[in-house]
Amino acid sequence: MPMRSRAVEKTISLEELVRLYPQTVGFLLERGIRCLACGEPLWGTLESAAQEKGFSPEEIDQLVDDLNGFVREQEGKGEG
């Protein structure tokens, strides 16, 4: 049974996030993190991208929690 052992953390690089979980691009776009689709290089971390968009530390933690839930849900749809 394939399973990803690493949960998404706020310190993950955007490049790694998109490589591991390409389905997260739309999720992040809906939350205002547009740098993933504008053609700019994917530099920095999820946390730094959220900070640039004005997210508070609490909002970043919630974003990470929501993102992990989204990834688990998407991976569950792909099984079976």
N, CA, C and O atoms as a CHARMM CRD file, in Angstrom:
* protein
*
  320
    1    1 MET  N      0.84400  -1.18000   0.00000 PROA 1      0.00000
    2    1 MET  CA     0.00000   0.00000   0.00000 PROA 1      0.00000
    3    1 MET  C      0.88800   1.24200   0.00000 PROA 1      0.00000
    4    1 MET  O      1.57500   1.48500   0.99200 PROA 1      0.00000
    5    2 PRO  N      0.90300   2.04200  -1.07800 PROA 2      0.00000
    6    2 PRO  CA     1.75500   3.22100  -1.10900 PROA 2      0.00000
    7    2 PRO  C      1.24300   4.27500  -0.13500 PROA 2      0.00000
    8    2 PRO  O      0.04300   4.53600  -0.04800 PROA 2      0.00000
    9    3 MET  N      2.18600   4.87800   0.59900 PROA 3      0.00000
   10    3 MET  CA     1.79500   5.89500   1.54600 PROA 3      0.00000
   11    3 MET  C      2.93700   6.89200   1.69500 PROA 3      0.00000
   12    3 MET  O      4.10100   6.50400   1.78500 PROA 3      0.00000
   13    4 ARG  N      2.60800   8.14100   1.71900 PROA 4      0.00000
   14    4 ARG  CA     3.61900   9.16900   1.93100 PROA 4      0.00000
   15    4 ARG  C      3.80500   9.34400   3.42700 PROA 4      0.00000
   16    4 ARG  O      2.84200   9.57600   4.15700 PROA 4      0.00000
   17    5 SER  N      5.03400   9.23300   3.87500 PROA 5      0.00000
   18    5 SER  CA     5.28800   9.30100   5.30600 PROA 5      0.00000
   19    5 SER  C      5.41300  10.74300   5.79100 PROA 5      0.00000
   20    5 SER  O      5.21000  11.01700   6.97400 PROA 5      0.00000
   21    6 ARG  N      5.73800  11.64600   4.90600 PROA 6      0.00000
   22    6 ARG  CA     5.98900  13.01200   5.31900 PROA 6      0.00000
   23    6 ARG  C      4.73400  13.85800   5.17900 PROA 6      0.00000
   24    6 ARG  O      4.15500  13.96200   4.09700 PROA 6      0.00000
   25    7 ALA  N      4.33000  14.44900   6.26900 PROA 7      0.00000
   26    7 ALA  CA     3.21900  15.38800   6.23300 PROA 7      0.00000
   27    7 ALA  C      3.73700  16.73800   5.74000 PROA 7      0.00000
   28    7 ALA  O      4.92400  17.04100   5.86400 PROA 7      0.00000
   29    8 VAL  N      2.85600  17.52600   5.19300 PROA 8      0.00000
   30    8 VAL  CA     3.22600  18.87000   4.76000 PROA 8      0.00000
   31    8 VAL  C      3.48100  19.71500   6.00200 PROA 8      0.00000
   32    8 VAL  O      2.67600  19.73300   6.93300 PROA 8      0.00000
   33    9 GLU  N      4.60000  20.40600   6.00200 PROA 9      0.00000
   34    9 GLU  CA     4.95100  21.30600   7.09500 PROA 9      0.00000
   35    9 GLU  C      5.15400  22.69600   6.52400 PROA 9      0.00000
   36    9 GLU  O      5.37000  22.85100   5.32200 PROA 9      0.00000
   37   10 LYS  N      5.08700  23.70400   7.37400 PROA 10     0.00000
   38   10 LYS  CA     5.23200  25.07800   6.88200 PROA 10     0.00000
   39   10 LYS  C      6.63200  25.35500   6.35700 PROA 10     0.00000
   40   10 LYS  O      6.84500  26.32300   5.62800 PROA 10     0.00000
   41   11 THR  N      7.57600  24.51700   6.72100 PROA 11     0.00000
   42   11 THR  CA     8.95300  24.70700   6.27400 PROA 11     0.00000
   43   11 THR  C      9.24600  24.03500   4.94000 PROA 11     0.00000
   44   11 THR  O     10.36500  24.13400   4.43800 PROA 11     0.00000
   45   12 ILE  N      8.25500  23.34700   4.35100 PROA 12     0.00000
   46   12 ILE  CA     8.47300  22.68400   3.06400 PROA 12     0.00000
   47   12 ILE  C      8.70400  23.73800   1.98400 PROA 12     0.00000
   48   12 ILE  O      8.04700  24.78000   1.98100 PROA 12     0.00000
   49   13 SER  N      9.63000  23.47200   1.07200 PROA 13     0.00000
   50   13 SER  CA     9.83800  24.40700  -0.03300 PROA 13     0.00000
   51   13 SER  C      8.66300  24.29800  -0.99000 PROA 13     0.00000
   52   13 SER  O      8.06100  23.23400  -1.13100 PROA 13     0.00000
   53   14 LEU  N      8.34500  25.39300  -1.63900 PROA 14     0.00000
   54   14 LEU  CA     7.25700  25.36800  -2.61400 PROA 14     0.00000
   55   14 LEU  C      7.55500  24.38200  -3.72900 PROA 14     0.00000
   56   14 LEU  O      6.65800  23.69100  -4.21100 PROA 14     0.00000
   57   15 GLU  N      8.81600  24.31600  -4.13800 PROA 15     0.00000
   58   15 GLU  CA     9.19700  23.38400  -5.19700 PROA 15     0.00000
   59   15 GLU  C      8.90800  21.94300  -4.79300 PROA 15     0.00000
   60   15 GLU  O      8.35300  21.17700  -5.58000 PROA 15     0.00000
   61   16 GLU  N      9.28000  21.57300  -3.57800 PROA 16     0.00000
   62   16 GLU  CA     9.04700  20.21300  -3.10800 PROA 16     0.00000
   63   16 GLU  C      7.55200  19.94800  -2.93500 PROA 16     0.00000
   64   16 GLU  O      7.06900  18.86600  -3.27200 PROA 16     0.00000
   65   17 LEU  N      6.82200  20.92700  -2.41200 PROA 17     0.00000
   66   17 LEU  CA     5.38200  20.76800  -2.22700 PROA 17     0.00000
   67   17 LEU  C      4.69000  20.45100  -3.55200 PROA 17     0.00000
   68   17 LEU  O      3.87900  19.52800  -3.62900 PROA 17     0.00000
   69   18 VAL  N      5.01200  21.21900  -4.58800 PROA 18     0.00000
   70   18 VAL  CA     4.38500  21.02200  -5.89300 PROA 18     0.00000
   71   18 VAL  C      4.83900  19.70900  -6.53000 PROA 18     0.00000
   72   18 VAL  O      4.06400  19.04900  -7.22200 PROA 18     0.00000
   73   19 ARG  N      6.09000  19.33600  -6.29400 PROA 19     0.00000
   74   19 ARG  CA     6.58700  18.06700  -6.84200 PROA 19     0.00000
   75   19 ARG  C      5.89700  16.88100  -6.17500 PROA 19     0.00000
   76   19 ARG  O      5.48000  15.94300  -6.85400 PROA 19     0.00000
   77   20 LEU  N      5.77500  16.91900  -4.84800 PROA 20     0.00000
   78   20 LEU  CA     5.16300  15.81400  -4.11700 PROA 20     0.00000
   79   20 LEU  C      3.64500  15.77900  -4.26800 PROA 20     0.00000
   80   20 LEU  O      3.04400  14.71100  -4.38200 PROA 20     0.00000
   81   21 TYR  N      3.03700  16.95800  -4.26500 PROA 21     0.00000
   82   21 TYR  CA     1.57600  17.06700  -4.24400 PROA 21     0.00000
   83   21 TYR  C      1.11200  18.10600  -5.26600 PROA 21     0.00000
   84   21 TYR  O      0.70100  19.20100  -4.88400 PROA 21     0.00000
   85   22 PRO  N      1.17100  17.78100  -6.54500 PROA 22     0.00000
   86   22 PRO  CA     0.79400  18.77200  -7.56700 PROA 22     0.00000
   87   22 PRO  C     -0.64400  19.25300  -7.43500 PROA 22     0.00000
   88   22 PRO  O     -0.97500  20.34500  -7.89800 PROA 22     0.00000
   89   23 GLN  N     -1.49900  18.45500  -6.81100 PROA 23     0.00000
   90   23 GLN  CA    -2.89100  18.84900  -6.64300 PROA 23     0.00000
   91   23 GLN  C     -3.05500  20.01600  -5.66500 PROA 23     0.00000
   92   23 GLN  O     -4.14500  20.57800  -5.56100 PROA 23     0.00000
   93   24 THR  N     -1.99700  20.38800  -4.95200 PROA 24     0.00000
   94   24 THR  CA    -2.10600  21.48300  -3.98500 PROA 24     0.00000
   95   24 THR  C     -2.04400  22.85800  -4.63900 PROA 24     0.00000
   96   24 THR  O     -2.35100  23.85500  -3.98600 PROA 24     0.00000
   97   25 VAL  N     -1.65900  22.94000  -5.90000 PROA 25     0.00000
   98   25 VAL  CA    -1.55400  24.24300  -6.56800 PROA 25     0.00000
   99   25 VAL  C     -2.89000  24.97500  -6.52700 PROA 25     0.00000
  100   25 VAL  O     -2.95000  26.13700  -6.12600 PROA 25     0.00000
  101   26 GLY  N     -3.95200  24.30800  -6.93500 PROA 26     0.00000
  102   26 GLY  CA    -5.27200  24.93500  -6.92400 PROA 26     0.00000
  103   26 GLY  C     -5.72300  25.30300  -5.52000 PROA 26     0.00000
  104   26 GLY  O     -6.31500  26.36100  -5.30800 PROA 26     0.00000
  105   27 PHE  N     -5.44200  24.42600  -4.56200 PROA 27     0.00000
  106   27 PHE  CA    -5.79200  24.67600  -3.16300 PROA 27     0.00000
  107   27 PHE  C     -5.15600  25.98500  -2.69000 PROA 27     0.00000
  108   27 PHE  O     -5.81200  26.81200  -2.05700 PROA 27     0.00000
  109   28 LEU  N     -3.87900  26.15700  -3.00500 PROA 28     0.00000
  110   28 LEU  CA    -3.17300  27.36000  -2.56600 PROA 28     0.00000
  111   28 LEU  C     -3.62600  28.59600  -3.34200 PROA 28     0.00000
  112   28 LEU  O     -3.73900  29.68100  -2.77100 PROA 28     0.00000
  113   29 LEU  N     -3.88200  28.43800  -4.63000 PROA 29     0.00000
  114   29 LEU  CA    -4.37800  29.56200  -5.42500 PROA 29     0.00000
  115   29 LEU  C     -5.66800  30.11500  -4.84400 PROA 29     0.00000
  116   29 LEU  O     -5.86100  31.33000  -4.79400 PROA 29     0.00000
  117   30 GLU  N     -6.55200  29.22600  -4.40400 PROA 30     0.00000
  118   30 GLU  CA    -7.82000  29.64500  -3.80800 PROA 30     0.00000
  119   30 GLU  C     -7.61900  30.44200  -2.52700 PROA 30     0.00000
  120   30 GLU  O     -8.51100  31.18200  -2.11000 PROA 30     0.00000
  121   31 ARG  N     -6.47200  30.30000  -1.90900 PROA 31     0.00000
  122   31 ARG  CA    -6.17200  31.00200  -0.66300 PROA 31     0.00000
  123   31 ARG  C     -5.24200  32.19300  -0.87200 PROA 31     0.00000
  124   31 ARG  O     -4.71200  32.75700   0.08500 PROA 31     0.00000
  125   32 GLY  N     -5.05200  32.56700  -2.13200 PROA 32     0.00000
  126   32 GLY  CA    -4.29300  33.77800  -2.43100 PROA 32     0.00000
  127   32 GLY  C     -2.81000  33.58600  -2.64300 PROA 32     0.00000
  128   32 GLY  O     -2.09300  34.56400  -2.85200 PROA 32     0.00000
  129   33 ILE  N     -2.32700  32.36400  -2.59600 PROA 33     0.00000
  130   33 ILE  CA    -0.90600  32.11400  -2.82800 PROA 33     0.00000
  131   33 ILE  C     -0.75500  31.81400  -4.30700 PROA 33     0.00000
  132   33 ILE  O     -0.76300  30.65900  -4.73500 PROA 33     0.00000
  133   34 ARG  N     -0.61500  32.89100  -5.08000 PROA 34     0.00000
  134   34 ARG  CA    -0.63800  32.79900  -6.53900 PROA 34     0.00000
  135   34 ARG  C      0.74000  32.56800  -7.15300 PROA 34     0.00000
  136   34 ARG  O      0.84000  32.25700  -8.34000 PROA 34     0.00000
  137   35 CYS  N      1.77300  32.71300  -6.38600 PROA 35     0.00000
  138   35 CYS  CA     3.12100  32.62100  -6.94500 PROA 35     0.00000
  139   35 CYS  C      3.37600  31.27000  -7.59500 PROA 35     0.00000
  140   35 CYS  O      4.32400  31.11800  -8.36500 PROA 35     0.00000
  141   36 LEU  N      2.53900  30.29600  -7.29100 PROA 36     0.00000
  142   36 LEU  CA     2.73600  28.96800  -7.85700 PROA 36     0.00000
  143   36 LEU  C      2.35500  28.90000  -9.33200 PROA 36     0.00000
  144   36 LEU  O      2.78000  27.98200 -10.03400 PROA 36     0.00000
  145   37 ALA  N      1.56600  29.85000  -9.81000 PROA 37     0.00000
  146   37 ALA  CA     1.06300  29.75900 -11.17700 PROA 37     0.00000
  147   37 ALA  C      1.44900  30.95500 -12.04200 PROA 37     0.00000
  148   37 ALA  O      1.08200  31.01700 -13.21600 PROA 37     0.00000
  149   38 CYS  N      2.17800  31.89000 -11.47800 PROA 38     0.00000
  150   38 CYS  CA     2.44200  33.11500 -12.22900 PROA 38     0.00000
  151   38 CYS  C      3.70700  33.03700 -13.06200 PROA 38     0.00000
  152   38 CYS  O      4.06200  34.00500 -13.73400 PROA 38     0.00000
  153   39 GLY  N      4.39300  31.90300 -13.03000 PROA 39     0.00000
  154   39 GLY  CA     5.57800  31.73500 -13.84500 PROA 39     0.00000
  155   39 GLY  C      6.87300  32.11600 -13.14500 PROA 39     0.00000
  156   39 GLY  O      7.95500  31.94700 -13.70700 PROA 39     0.00000
  157   40 GLU  N      6.77300  32.62900 -11.92300 PROA 40     0.00000
  158   40 GLU  CA     7.98600  32.95400 -11.17400 PROA 40     0.00000
  159   40 GLU  C      8.60400  31.65500 -10.65000 PROA 40     0.00000
  160   40 GLU  O      7.90600  30.65400 -10.48800 PROA 40     0.00000
  161   41 PRO  N      9.89500  31.67300 -10.38900 PROA 41     0.00000
  162   41 PRO  CA    10.52100  30.47600  -9.82000 PROA 41     0.00000
  163   41 PRO  C      9.89100  30.13800  -8.46800 PROA 41     0.00000
  164   41 PRO  O      9.45300  31.02600  -7.73600 PROA 41     0.00000
  165   42 LEU  N      9.85200  28.87000  -8.15500 PROA 42     0.00000
  166   42 LEU  CA     9.28500  28.42800  -6.88700 PROA 42     0.00000
  167   42 LEU  C     10.35800  28.46000  -5.81800 PROA 42     0.00000
  168   42 LEU  O     10.97600  27.44000  -5.51100 PROA 42     0.00000
  169   43 TRP  N     10.57500  29.63000  -5.25800 PROA 43     0.00000
  170   43 TRP  CA    11.58400  29.78500  -4.21900 PROA 43     0.00000
  171   43 TRP  C     10.90100  30.01100  -2.89500 PROA 43     0.00000
  172   43 TRP  O      9.79400  30.54500  -2.83000 PROA 43     0.00000
  173   44 GLY  N     11.56500  29.60200  -1.85400 PROA 44     0.00000
  174   44 GLY  CA    11.05300  29.84800  -0.52300 PROA 44     0.00000
  175   44 GLY  C     10.19200  28.70400  -0.01600 PROA 44     0.00000
  176   44 GLY  O     10.01900  27.67600  -0.66900 PROA 44     0.00000
  177   45 THR  N      9.66900  28.92600   1.16000 PROA 45     0.00000
  178   45 THR  CA     8.87500  27.91000   1.82900 PROA 45     0.00000
  179   45 THR  C      7.39500  28.27100   1.77300 PROA 45     0.00000
  180   45 THR  O      7.02000  29.38900   1.41900 PROA 45     0.00000
  181   46 LEU  N      6.58700  27.31800   2.12300 PROA 46     0.00000
  182   46 LEU  CA     5.15800  27.57100   2.23700 PROA 46     0.00000
  183   46 LEU  C      4.91200  28.70400   3.23500 PROA 46     0.00000
  184   46 LEU  O      4.08300  29.58200   2.99700 PROA 46     0.00000
  185   47 GLU  N      5.62700  28.67500   4.33300 PROA 47     0.00000
  186   47 GLU  CA     5.48100  29.71500   5.35400 PROA 47     0.00000
  187   47 GLU  C      5.83700  31.09400   4.80800 PROA 47     0.00000
  188   47 GLU  O      5.10000  32.05500   5.03200 PROA 47     0.00000
  189   48 SER  N      6.95900  31.20300   4.09200 PROA 48     0.00000
  190   48 SER  CA     7.35500  32.51200   3.57900 PROA 48     0.00000
  191   48 SER  C      6.37900  33.02500   2.52900 PROA 48     0.00000
  192   48 SER  O      6.11400  34.22600   2.46800 PROA 48     0.00000
  193   49 ALA  N      5.83800  32.12400   1.69700 PROA 49     0.00000
  194   49 ALA  CA     4.85100  32.53500   0.69600 PROA 49     0.00000
  195   49 ALA  C      3.58700  33.04700   1.37600 PROA 49     0.00000
  196   49 ALA  O      3.00800  34.04400   0.94500 PROA 49     0.00000
  197   50 ALA  N      3.16000  32.36800   2.43600 PROA 50     0.00000
  198   50 ALA  CA     1.97100  32.80700   3.16500 PROA 50     0.00000
  199   50 ALA  C      2.22900  34.13700   3.87300 PROA 50     0.00000
  200   50 ALA  O      1.35500  35.00400   3.90300 PROA 50     0.00000
  201   51 GLN  N      3.41700  34.29800   4.43800 PROA 51     0.00000
  202   51 GLN  CA     3.76100  35.56300   5.09400 PROA 51     0.00000
  203   51 GLN  C      3.71900  36.71600   4.10500 PROA 51     0.00000
  204   51 GLN  O      3.24300  37.80200   4.43400 PROA 51     0.00000
  205   52 GLU  N      4.21500  36.48600   2.89200 PROA 52     0.00000
  206   52 GLU  CA     4.19900  37.52300   1.86600 PROA 52     0.00000
  207   52 GLU  C      2.77800  37.93900   1.50300 PROA 52     0.00000
  208   52 GLU  O      2.55500  39.06400   1.05400 PROA 52     0.00000
  209   53 LYS  N      1.83100  37.04800   1.69200 PROA 53     0.00000
  210   53 LYS  CA     0.42100  37.33400   1.40000 PROA 53     0.00000
  211   53 LYS  C     -0.31600  37.86700   2.62700 PROA 53     0.00000
  212   53 LYS  O     -1.53100  38.06300   2.58300 PROA 53     0.00000
  213   54 GLY  N      0.40800  38.10300   3.71700 PROA 54     0.00000
  214   54 GLY  CA    -0.18500  38.71500   4.89600 PROA 54     0.00000
  215   54 GLY  C     -0.79500  37.76100   5.90800 PROA 54     0.00000
  216   54 GLY  O     -1.52700  38.19500   6.79700 PROA 54     0.00000
  217   55 PHE  N     -0.50700  36.46600   5.79100 PROA 55     0.00000
  218   55 PHE  CA    -1.03200  35.50300   6.74600 PROA 55     0.00000
  219   55 PHE  C     -0.35900  35.69600   8.10200 PROA 55     0.00000
  220   55 PHE  O      0.85000  35.91600   8.16700 PROA 55     0.00000
  221   56 SER  N     -1.12600  35.61500   9.17600 PROA 56     0.00000
  222   56 SER  CA    -0.57800  35.64700  10.53300 PROA 56     0.00000
  223   56 SER  C     -0.00600  34.26500  10.86200 PROA 56     0.00000
  224   56 SER  O     -0.28700  33.29700  10.15500 PROA 56     0.00000
  225   57 PRO  N      0.79000  34.16700  11.92200 PROA 57     0.00000
  226   57 PRO  CA     1.29700  32.84100  12.31500 PROA 57     0.00000
  227   57 PRO  C      0.17100  31.83000  12.54700 PROA 57     0.00000
  228   57 PRO  O      0.29800  30.66400  12.17400 PROA 57     0.00000
  229   58 GLU  N     -0.91700  32.26900  13.15600 PROA 58     0.00000
  230   58 GLU  CA    -2.04900  31.37800  13.40100 PROA 58     0.00000
  231   58 GLU  C     -2.70200  30.94900  12.08500 PROA 58     0.00000
  232   58 GLU  O     -3.08600  29.79000  11.92700 PROA 58     0.00000
  233   59 GLU  N     -2.82200  31.87800  11.15300 PROA 59     0.00000
  234   59 GLU  CA    -3.40200  31.55400   9.84800 PROA 59     0.00000
  235   59 GLU  C     -2.51300  30.59100   9.07000 PROA 59     0.00000
  236   59 GLU  O     -3.01100  29.73300   8.34000 PROA 59     0.00000
  237   60 ILE  N     -1.20100  30.73100   9.22500 PROA 60     0.00000
  238   60 ILE  CA    -0.26800  29.81000   8.56400 PROA 60     0.00000
  239   60 ILE  C     -0.43200  28.41000   9.13700 PROA 60     0.00000
  240   60 ILE  O     -0.47100  27.43100   8.39300 PROA 60     0.00000
  241   61 ASP  N     -0.52800  28.31700  10.45400 PROA 61     0.00000
  242   61 ASP  CA    -0.72900  27.00500  11.07700 PROA 61     0.00000
  243   61 ASP  C     -2.03800  26.37600  10.59700 PROA 61     0.00000
  244   61 ASP  O     -2.09200  25.17300  10.34300 PROA 61     0.00000
  245   62 GLN  N     -3.08900  27.18200  10.47500 PROA 62     0.00000
  246   62 GLN  CA    -4.37400  26.66600   9.99000 PROA 62     0.00000
  247   62 GLN  C     -4.25900  26.23400   8.53200 PROA 62     0.00000
  248   62 GLN  O     -4.81200  25.20800   8.13700 PROA 62     0.00000
  249   63 LEU  N     -3.53700  27.02400   7.73300 PROA 63     0.00000
  250   63 LEU  CA    -3.31500  26.67800   6.32900 PROA 63     0.00000
  251   63 LEU  C     -2.62900  25.31700   6.21800 PROA 63     0.00000
  252   63 LEU  O     -3.02500  24.48400   5.40200 PROA 63     0.00000
  253   64 VAL  N     -1.61100  25.09500   7.03000 PROA 64     0.00000
  254   64 VAL  CA    -0.88500  23.82400   7.01100 PROA 64     0.00000
  255   64 VAL  C     -1.81400  22.67800   7.41800 PROA 64     0.00000
  256   64 VAL  O     -1.80000  21.61700   6.79500 PROA 64     0.00000
  257   65 ASP  N     -2.62000  22.88800   8.46000 PROA 65     0.00000
  258   65 ASP  CA    -3.57400  21.85800   8.87600 PROA 65     0.00000
  259   65 ASP  C     -4.56000  21.54900   7.75300 PROA 65     0.00000
  260   65 ASP  O     -4.82000  20.38500   7.44700 PROA 65     0.00000
  261   66 ASP  N     -5.10600  22.60000   7.14100 PROA 66     0.00000
  262   66 ASP  CA    -6.07000  22.41700   6.05500 PROA 66     0.00000
  263   66 ASP  C     -5.42500  21.72600   4.86200 PROA 66     0.00000
  264   66 ASP  O     -6.03800  20.87100   4.22300 PROA 66     0.00000
  265   67 LEU  N     -4.19000  22.09900   4.56700 PROA 67     0.00000
  266   67 LEU  CA    -3.47400  21.52100   3.43700 PROA 67     0.00000
  267   67 LEU  C     -3.21900  20.03100   3.66400 PROA 67     0.00000
  268   67 LEU  O     -3.35900  19.22900   2.74000 PROA 67     0.00000
  269   68 ASN  N     -2.84700  19.66400   4.87800 PROA 68     0.00000
  270   68 ASN  CA    -2.64600  18.24700   5.18600 PROA 68     0.00000
  271   68 ASN  C     -3.94700  17.46800   5.05100 PROA 68     0.00000
  272   68 ASN  O     -3.94600  16.34600   4.54600 PROA 68     0.00000
  273   69 GLY  N     -5.05200  18.04900   5.49400 PROA 69     0.00000
  274   69 GLY  CA    -6.34500  17.39400   5.33200 PROA 69     0.00000
  275   69 GLY  C     -6.69400  17.21600   3.86500 PROA 69     0.00000
  276   69 GLY  O     -7.19900  16.16900   3.46200 PROA 69     0.00000
  277   70 PHE  N     -6.42400  18.24300   3.06800 PROA 70     0.00000
  278   70 PHE  CA    -6.68700  18.18800   1.63100 PROA 70     0.00000
  279   70 PHE  C     -5.85900  17.09200   0.96600 PROA 70     0.00000
  280   70 PHE  O     -6.37600  16.32200   0.15700 PROA 70     0.00000
  281   71 VAL  N     -4.58300  17.02300   1.30600 PROA 71     0.00000
  282   71 VAL  CA    -3.69500  16.00600   0.72100 PROA 71     0.00000
  283   71 VAL  C     -4.17800  14.60400   1.09700 PROA 71     0.00000
  284   71 VAL  O     -4.23500  13.71700   0.24500 PROA 71     0.00000
  285   72 ARG  N     -4.52700  14.40400   2.37200 PROA 72     0.00000
  286   72 ARG  CA    -5.03300  13.08400   2.79900 PROA 72     0.00000
  287   72 ARG  C     -6.30500  12.72500   2.03800 PROA 72     0.00000
  288   72 ARG  O     -6.47500  11.58400   1.60600 PROA 72     0.00000
  289   73 GLU  N     -7.19000  13.69500   1.87500 PROA 73     0.00000
  290   73 GLU  CA    -8.44000  13.45400   1.14800 PROA 73     0.00000
  291   73 GLU  C     -8.16700  13.09100  -0.30600 PROA 73     0.00000
  292   73 GLU  O     -8.76900  12.15600  -0.83500 PROA 73     0.00000
  293   74 GLN  N     -7.26200  13.82600  -0.95800 PROA 74     0.00000
  294   74 GLN  CA    -6.94600  13.56000  -2.35100 PROA 74     0.00000
  295   74 GLN  C     -6.27400  12.20800  -2.52300 PROA 74     0.00000
  296   74 GLN  O     -6.56900  11.48500  -3.47500 PROA 74     0.00000
  297   75 GLU  N     -5.37700  11.86100  -1.61400 PROA 75     0.00000
  298   75 GLU  CA    -4.70900  10.56700  -1.69200 PROA 75     0.00000
  299   75 GLU  C     -5.69000   9.43400  -1.44900 PROA 75     0.00000
  300   75 GLU  O     -5.56200   8.36500  -2.04700 PROA 75     0.00000
  301   76 GLY  N     -6.67000   9.65300  -0.57700 PROA 76     0.00000
  302   76 GLY  CA    -7.70000   8.64600  -0.31800 PROA 76     0.00000
  303   76 GLY  C     -8.55000   8.38400  -1.53800 PROA 76     0.00000
  304   76 GLY  O     -8.98300   7.25500  -1.76600 PROA 76     0.00000
  305   77 LYS  N     -8.79500   9.42400  -2.33000 PROA 77     0.00000
  306   77 LYS  CA    -9.59000   9.26800  -3.55600 PROA 77     0.00000
  307   77 LYS  C     -8.83200   8.44600  -4.59500 PROA 77     0.00000
  308   77 LYS  O     -9.43900   7.78600  -5.43900 PROA 77     0.00000
  309   78 GLY  N     -7.50300   8.49300  -4.52900 PROA 78     0.00000
  310   78 GLY  CA    -6.70500   7.77900  -5.51000 PROA 78     0.00000
  311   78 GLY  C     -6.50400   6.30700  -5.18200 PROA 78     0.00000
  312   78 GLY  O     -6.01300   5.54700  -6.01700 PROA 78     0.00000
  313   79 GLU  N     -6.87900   5.90000  -3.97300 PROA 79     0.00000
  314   79 GLU  CA    -6.69900   4.50300  -3.57500 PROA 79     0.00000
  315   79 GLU  C     -7.94100   3.69700  -3.87600 PROA 79     0.00000
  316   79 GLU  O     -9.04800   4.22900  -3.95000 PROA 79     0.00000
  317   80 GLY  N     -7.73400   2.38900  -4.04900 PROA 80     0.00000
  318   80 GLY  CA    -8.87000   1.49100  -4.18400 PROA 80     0.00000
  319   80 GLY  C     -9.26200   1.38200  -5.56900 PROA 80     0.00000
  320   80 GLY  O    -10.21000   0.66300  -5.88600 PROA 80     0.00000
